[in-house]
Amino acid sequence: MGYTVGGQELATDAEGYLLEADLRDETCAAIAAAEGIALTDAHWEVIRYLRDEYQTNGHSPNFRALLKGIQAQHPDLDSKALYDLFPLGPAKQGAKVAGLPQPYGKGGY
């Protein structure tokens, strides 16, 4: 399975996570469409947070770290809101849609 963005085929693992991060917005849109997610401003806030964490730490955060970090910036994004945005798991599905490789272990550090 792979995604085609801008005429370029992006390599993925068996679960559809990119093997190498691709931080283009077009990539997020392609992956979100494949996941059946219509991106909203709230999705983009989470995506930007996950991308920033990935660029800073070299991997994406687990759910607890995601929740704590995103709420510092957006108090309205509580656990339920994050699961409403990414029903298969905010840390894992969020990372996938953000164009990041599969998170470590149970979703990050």
C-alpha positions as CSV (number, residue, x, y, z in Angstrom):
1,M,0.0,0.0,0.0
2,G,1.2,3.5,-0.7
3,Y,0.0,7.0,-1.3
4,T,0.5,9.0,-4.5
5,V,1.1,12.7,-3.8
6,G,2.1,15.1,-6.5
7,G,2.8,12.2,-8.9
8,Q,5.2,10.7,-6.4
9,E,4.5,7.2,-4.8
10,L,5.2,7.3,-1.1
11,A,6.4,4.0,0.5
12,T,4.4,2.7,3.5
13,D,4.6,-0.2,5.9
14,A,1.9,-2.9,5.9
15,E,-0.4,-0.7,8.1
16,G,-0.2,2.3,5.9
17,Y,2.3,4.4,7.8
18,L,4.9,6.2,5.8
19,L,8.4,4.7,6.0
20,E,9.8,8.3,5.9
21,A,8.1,11.4,7.2
22,D,6.5,13.6,4.6
23,L,5.4,16.9,6.1
24,R,3.6,18.3,3.0
25,D,0.0,19.3,3.6
26,E,-1.0,17.5,0.4
27,T,0.3,14.3,2.0
28,C,-1.9,14.8,5.0
29,A,-4.9,15.3,2.8
30,A,-4.2,12.1,0.8
31,I,-3.8,10.0,3.9
32,A,-6.8,11.5,5.6
33,A,-8.9,10.8,2.6
34,A,-7.7,7.2,2.6
35,E,-8.6,7.0,6.3
36,G,-12.1,8.5,5.7
37,I,-11.3,11.7,7.6
38,A,-12.4,15.1,6.5
39,L,-9.8,17.5,7.9
40,T,-11.0,20.4,10.0
41,D,-9.1,23.2,11.7
42,A,-9.0,21.0,14.9
43,H,-7.4,18.2,12.9
44,W,-4.7,20.6,11.6
45,E,-4.0,21.8,15.2
46,V,-3.2,18.2,16.2
47,I,-1.3,17.5,13.0
48,R,0.9,20.6,13.6
49,Y,1.5,19.6,17.2
50,L,2.5,16.0,16.2
51,R,4.8,17.3,13.4
52,D,6.5,19.7,15.8
53,E,7.0,17.0,18.4
54,Y,8.4,14.7,15.7
55,Q,10.8,17.3,14.4
56,T,11.9,18.2,18.0
57,N,12.2,14.6,19.4
58,G,12.7,12.4,16.4
59,H,9.4,10.5,17.1
60,S,5.8,11.2,17.8
61,P,4.3,11.4,21.4
62,N,2.2,8.7,23.0
63,F,-1.4,9.5,23.9
64,R,-0.7,10.9,27.4
65,A,2.0,13.2,26.1
66,L,-0.1,14.3,23.2
67,L,-3.1,15.0,25.4
68,K,-1.0,17.0,27.9
69,G,0.9,18.9,25.2
70,I,-2.1,19.8,23.0
71,Q,-4.2,20.9,26.0
72,A,-1.5,23.4,27.0
73,Q,-2.1,25.1,23.7
74,H,-5.8,24.2,23.1
75,P,-7.7,23.4,26.4
76,D,-10.8,22.5,24.4
77,L,-9.1,19.5,22.9
78,D,-9.7,17.0,25.6
79,S,-9.5,13.2,25.4
80,K,-13.0,12.8,23.9
81,A,-12.4,15.6,21.3
82,L,-9.1,13.9,20.2
83,Y,-10.9,10.6,19.8
84,D,-13.7,12.3,17.9
85,L,-11.0,13.6,15.5
86,F,-9.0,10.4,15.2
87,P,-11.3,7.5,16.2
88,L,-8.7,4.8,15.7
89,G,-6.4,6.5,18.3
90,P,-5.2,10.1,18.3
91,A,-1.6,9.2,18.8
92,K,-1.4,6.5,16.2
93,Q,-4.0,7.6,13.6
94,G,-3.0,11.2,14.1
95,A,0.7,10.4,13.4
96,K,-0.4,8.5,10.3
97,V,-2.5,11.4,8.9
98,A,0.3,13.8,9.9
99,G,2.6,12.0,7.4
100,L,4.8,10.5,10.1
101,P,6.3,7.0,10.4
102,Q,4.6,4.5,12.8
103,P,5.0,5.6,16.4
104,Y,7.2,3.5,18.7
105,G,5.6,0.8,20.9
106,K,2.3,1.9,22.2
107,G,2.3,5.2,20.3
108,G,5.5,7.1,21.1
109,Y,7.8,8.0,24.0
